[in-house]
Amino acid sequence: MSILRPFLSRVVRRGRLTVVDPDGGVEHFGEPAPGFPQVAVRFTTRRAMRRVILDPRLGAAEAFMDGEMVLTDGDIMALIGLLRLNTPWDRGVELRDKTWLGRRIEGVRTRLGSINRRRRARANVHHHYDIGNDLYRLFLDADLQYSCAYWPRAGLTLDEAQAAKKAHIAAKLALKPGQRVLDIGCGWGGMAITLAKLEQVEVLGITLSDEQLALARQRAAAAGVADRVRFELIDYRDLAAREPGRFDRIVSVGMFEHVGAPNYETFFRACANLLSADGVMLLHTIGRFGGPGATDAFTRKYIFPGGYIPALSETLAASEKSRMIVTDVETLRLHYALTLRQWYARTLAHEAEIAQMMGERFFRMWTFYLAGATSAFESGGMGNYQIQFARSRHALPLTRGYMAAAEAAYRDTV
């Protein structure tokens, strides 16, 4: 009996997992079931098996990255999906791979690691976003939207779904000509450029990534909107001190996950200070179903150092301190899962280029990241929230009809 049996026999009940140890011993876990994958894994070293026992998520990731855990039937998406499908969050079953004390320690590490003062925030962004624009071009859509797309109907391409996301968000901003818009965490500039094309507004996009900044400026010039769209390398906290009350609208897509729970009140206080008296804000963020949690060790170490996925309760409680009125909340339950499966497929299709550019170990790390994220949105406790805020209760129409009307008009333009 291998050292993995106690853990795997408890987790894998449906679907079939075959494990081959370094000596050729074979064990089977679970029973074949419709909708559950069949996966076979071979360990090349006993060290890799011990890694998994000591920390199932980080250990499995590093064993896979180092080539000591090899998928011989199925891929890493199938393996992680099998484990998640057997422990669905919706049914109150979670993959408890740590003791109560271990989870408490992870929570403390997450909080300490996500304090994210200015220098640390810049370093964290550099870790993930300044690894090369060429990598992102290989698996993202043409507009380089690195956040959850929006799927109003089945059968859309990734580019169509990302365009639908931008129209969906723009409609919630209730834009009017002449307004000044701030895009916090502007990425490669796609959202800012789109808003300027949809309406005669001025947009300032801010980022902490040198690579994103350079490309965003190039794209604004190429799109012919550089006179109304600017980009700047600046922390949102510093901008709030410099330009209070300047902006009529704020949009932030996929950035709040990097703020860190200890800084939520600071973030919303900055946003409130940046907005005009009748300003409106749209926050698009990954969110945690249920209560607060912790960032797993793999994500902290390799993917998003300093990152934390907030529970809706944490987000709203922090916004209330700055008297930001929550005017609308939408939960996107499966949209990111659909997006991530597209990114994963594109990553696999460009394996040779990515491995040559970044190395084989990086490629395996990246596929583990995308596969783990996909399973979290399909079976785990993750979703997306779009939260609309206003400084004044009179800033928006009384009913939500304006959103649908604007979205229909924008959809053909984006």
PyMOL commands that set and color helices and strands:
alter all, ss='L'
color gray80, all
select helices_A, chain A and resi 5-11+46-54+56-65+76-85+89-91+100-113+118-129+133-139+158-173+190-198+210-222+236-242+256-258+261-274+297-303+312-320+335-349+351-358+360-378+401-411
alter helices_A, ss='H'
color red, helices_A
select strands_A, chain A and resi 16-20+26-29+38-43+69-73+180-184+202-207+229-233+247-253+275-288+325-332+382-390
alter strands_A, ss='S'
color yellow, strands_A
deselect
rebuild
show_as cartoon
